[in-house]
Amino acid sequence: MNARKLKQSISALTVSEGAGVTVHRTIGTPALRQLDPFLMLDHFGSDNPDEYIAGFPDHPHRGFVTLTYMIDGHMLHQDSMGSRGDLQAGSVQWMKAASGVIHSEMPQQTNGLMRGFQLWINLPATEKMGRPAYQDFPSARIPVAHAGGATVKIISGAYAGQRGPVDDPHTAVTYLDVSLTPNNEFSHDLPAGLNAFVYVYEGRIGIASDSVNTHTLAVLGAGDRVSLVAGDGGARLILVAGRPLHEPVVQYGPFVMNTEDEIRQAVDDYRHDRLVRTEASRNSF
């Protein structure tokens, strides 16, 4: 086995999204525009309602997938086609925007901790104008594995003989939420052809001789195994990997296509109320 080493370390950039929600962004910043097939990673986490209460009112997407994982808190997803998803603590939503979705994500709480992630995953050119779709899973549907000092929630992909419920058929995404007790090690095999990263949202970890702190994304280099160890205070992190598409990416805000002409078409469709072309299929809570 060839352990993956730290290739690049990205400290999160604090930005305001939606109607004023504070998020910590790593992928999709000047330091890391994308990591094929991943286009953006936002970590939201605050117990100050002023930093999340305004939520994400109606906004469009075309050409990619959003994968939202709620760790703490309660958020309601609704879209222009009448779809509805109740995202509570521990739940997951995979939304294939494809040809077009206009949706909102609004907090269903006025105080307390709201914490989670949204990951944007690119779609191949053949799927960008396809039918939108959803996969929604409550916390009870997410398998949990225990190995030594590690507790692993398996959102997508496989670990310790269990498989997560989210299926991203084009990029074979692995998505694990890993909790480690102090100074304990975590290892996981990953196919060599996948691009992979770790994001630490509590504590600190070591990857070989490198240290990765809270609110930091570690891009992993070539290899077929991930090995890391928690610091003295333990750690929580997500490990994400996916098969690259090797296609051109042209992005304009919430539209991600392959050419400038396709972006112009997306903007024109949105301005003239043509973005949403077909109702999404849904695997509901």
C-alpha positions in Angstrom: 0.0 0.0 0.0 1.2 3.5 -0.9 0.0 6.1 1.7 -1.2 9.4 0.3 0.8 12.4 1.6 -0.2 16.0 2.0 -0.1 17.7 -1.4 -1.6 21.1 -0.5 -3.0 22.7 2.6 -5.8 25.3 2.3 -6.9 27.4 5.2 -10.6 28.2 5.0 -11.7 31.7 3.7 -14.6 33.2 5.6 -17.3 34.5 3.2 -20.9 35.5 3.4 -23.4 33.5 1.3 -27.2 33.5 0.7 -28.8 36.4 2.6 -25.8 36.7 5.0 -24.8 33.3 6.2 -21.2 33.0 7.4 -19.4 30.0 5.8 -15.8 28.8 5.7 -14.8 28.0 2.1 -11.8 26.0 0.9 -12.5 24.6 -2.6 -13.7 27.4 -4.8 -11.3 30.0 -3.5 -8.3 31.7 -5.1 -6.1 29.1 -3.4 -8.0 26.1 -4.8 -10.5 26.9 -7.6 -11.5 23.3 -8.0 -10.4 19.7 -7.3 -11.9 17.7 -10.2 -14.7 16.7 -9.8 -15.3 18.9 -6.8 -16.2 22.6 -7.4 -16.8 24.1 -4.0 -16.7 23.1 -0.3 -18.5 25.3 2.3 -18.5 24.6 6.0 -21.1 26.4 8.0 -21.0 26.3 11.7 -22.1 28.8 14.3 -24.2 29.1 17.5 -24.8 32.8 16.7 -28.1 33.1 14.9 -27.0 36.3 13.3 -24.6 34.2 11.3 -27.2 31.9 9.8 -30.8 33.0 10.5 -31.2 34.8 7.1 -30.5 31.5 5.3 -30.4 30.9 1.6 -33.5 32.3 -0.2 -34.5 31.3 -3.7 -31.4 30.8 -6.0 -30.7 28.9 -9.2 -28.3 26.0 -10.0 -27.5 24.3 -13.3 -24.9 21.7 -14.4 -23.8 20.1 -11.1 -24.7 18.3 -7.9 -25.0 19.7 -4.4 -24.4 17.3 -1.5 -25.5 18.9 1.8 -24.7 17.2 5.2 -26.3 18.6 8.3 -24.3 17.8 11.5 -26.3 20.0 13.9 -29.4 22.1 13.4 -32.4 22.1 11.2 -32.9 23.5 7.7 -35.8 23.2 5.2 -35.2 22.8 1.5 -37.9 23.8 -1.0 -37.8 24.4 -4.7 -39.8 25.9 -7.5 -41.2 22.5 -8.5 -42.8 21.9 -5.1 -40.1 19.5 -3.8 -39.4 19.7 0.0 -36.6 18.2 2.1 -36.5 18.5 5.9 -32.8 18.5 6.7 -32.3 17.8 10.4 -29.2 16.9 12.4 -27.3 14.0 10.8 -29.3 14.1 7.5 -28.0 14.3 4.0 -29.4 15.6 0.7 -27.9 14.9 -2.8 -29.4 17.3 -5.3 -28.7 16.8 -9.0 -29.5 20.3 -10.4 -28.7 19.2 -14.0 -30.8 21.3 -16.4 -32.0 23.6 -13.7 -33.4 24.0 -10.2 -34.4 27.1 -8.3 -34.5 26.4 -4.6 -34.1 27.8 -1.1 -32.5 26.4 2.1 -33.9 28.2 5.2 -33.1 27.6 8.9 -35.9 26.1 11.0 -34.4 27.4 14.3 -33.9 30.8 15.9 -31.1 29.8 18.2 -28.6 27.1 19.0 -25.8 25.5 16.9 -26.2 25.0 13.1 -23.4 23.2 11.5 -22.7 21.2 8.3 -21.2 21.1 4.8 -22.2 21.7 1.3 -20.1 20.2 -1.5 -20.6 20.9 -5.2 -19.8 18.0 -7.5 -19.4 18.5 -11.2 -21.6 16.6 -13.7 -20.3 15.2 -17.0 -21.3 17.1 -20.2 -23.8 14.4 -21.1 -25.7 14.9 -17.8 -25.6 18.7 -17.5 -28.9 19.2 -19.3 -30.6 16.1 -17.9 -33.5 15.7 -15.5 -32.9 17.0 -12.0 -33.1 14.5 -9.2 -32.9 14.2 -5.4 -31.7 11.6 -2.8 -32.7 12.5 0.7 -31.7 10.5 3.8 -32.4 11.1 7.5 -29.8 10.4 10.1 -31.2 6.9 10.8 -30.3 5.9 7.2 -26.6 6.8 7.6 -24.5 3.7 8.7 -22.0 4.2 11.6 -18.9 2.0 12.0 -16.6 1.8 15.1 -13.0 0.8 14.7 -10.6 1.4 17.7 -10.7 5.0 18.5 -12.6 6.0 15.3 -16.3 6.5 14.8 -17.2 6.8 11.1 -20.4 7.9 9.5 -20.6 6.5 6.0 -22.5 9.0 3.8 -21.2 7.7 0.5 -18.9 4.9 -0.5 -17.9 2.0 1.7 -16.0 1.5 5.0 -15.7 -1.5 7.3 -18.1 -3.6 5.2 -20.9 -1.0 5.2 -22.0 1.2 2.4 -23.4 4.7 2.6 -26.8 5.4 1.0 -25.8 8.3 -1.3 -25.0 7.2 -4.8 -23.2 9.6 -7.1 -23.0 7.3 -10.2 -20.7 9.5 -12.4 -17.9 10.3 -9.9 -18.0 7.3 -7.4 -17.8 9.7 -4.4 -16.6 8.5 -1.1 -17.8 10.7 1.8 -16.9 9.8 5.4 -17.4 11.8 8.6 -14.7 10.6 11.0 -14.5 11.2 14.8 -11.2 10.3 16.4 -10.3 10.1 20.1 -6.9 11.7 21.1 -3.8 10.3 19.3 -5.7 7.6 17.6 -5.0 6.6 14.0 -7.5 6.2 11.1 -6.7 4.4 7.8 -8.8 3.7 4.7 -8.1 2.3 1.3 -8.9 4.5 -1.7 -8.4 3.7 -5.4 -5.3 5.4 -6.8 -7.3 7.2 -9.6 -9.5 9.2 -7.2 -8.8 12.8 -6.2 -9.1 13.1 -2.4 -9.1 15.6 0.4 -9.6 15.8 4.2 -11.2 18.7 5.9 -10.7 19.1 9.7 -13.5 20.8 11.5 -12.5 20.0 15.1 -9.1 19.5 16.6 -5.9 18.7 14.6 -4.6 15.7 12.7 -1.2 14.5 11.4 -0.6 13.2 7.9 2.8 11.6 7.9 5.1 14.5 9.2 2.5 17.2 8.4 0.0 18.8 10.7 -3.4 19.9 9.6 -5.4 22.2 11.9 -9.1 23.2 12.3 -10.8 24.8 9.4 -8.1 23.5 7.0 -8.4 21.4 3.9 -5.7 18.9 3.1 -5.4 17.9 -0.6 -4.0 14.4 -0.7 -1.4 13.3 -3.2 -1.2 10.1 -5.2 -1.5 6.7 -3.5 -4.1 4.0 -2.6 -4.4 4.5 1.2 -5.2 7.3 3.6 -3.5 7.2 7.0 -3.8 9.9 9.6 -3.6 10.4 13.4 -5.5 12.7 15.7 -3.8 15.3 17.9 -3.9 15.3 21.7 -7.4 16.7 21.8 -8.9 14.3 19.2 -10.3 15.4 15.9 -13.4 15.4 13.6 -13.0 15.5 9.9 -14.6 14.6 6.6 -12.7 12.4 4.1 -13.9 12.9 0.5 -12.8 11.3 -2.7 -14.1 11.2 -6.3 -13.3 10.1 -9.8 -12.2 13.1 -11.9 -14.1 13.9 -15.1 -11.3 15.5 -17.0 -13.6 17.9 -18.8 -13.5 21.7 -19.3 -15.2 23.7 -16.6 -16.7 27.1 -17.2 -18.4 28.6 -14.1 -20.5 31.7 -13.6 -21.8 31.8 -10.1 -24.4 29.0 -9.7 -24.1 27.8 -13.3 -21.3 25.3 -14.2 -21.1 24.2 -17.8 -18.4 23.2 -20.4 -18.4 26.3 -22.7 -19.0 30.0 -22.5 -21.9 29.7 -24.9 -23.6 27.2 -22.5 -23.1 29.7 -19.6 -24.7 32.5 -21.7 -27.6 30.2 -22.4 -28.0 29.4 -18.7 -28.1 33.1 -17.8 -30.6 33.9 -20.6 -32.8 31.0 -19.5 -32.8 32.2 -15.9 -33.6 35.8 -16.9 -36.5 34.6 -19.1 -37.9 32.0 -16.6 -36.8 29.1 -18.7 -34.2 27.6 -16.3 -36.5 25.0 -14.8 -37.4 22.6 -17.6 -38.6 19.5 -15.9 -39.6 18.3 -12.5 -37.1 16.3 -10.4 -37.3 12.7 -9.6 -37.1 12.1 -5.8 -36.0 9.5 -3.3 -37.6 11.2 -0.2 -37.0 11.0 3.5 
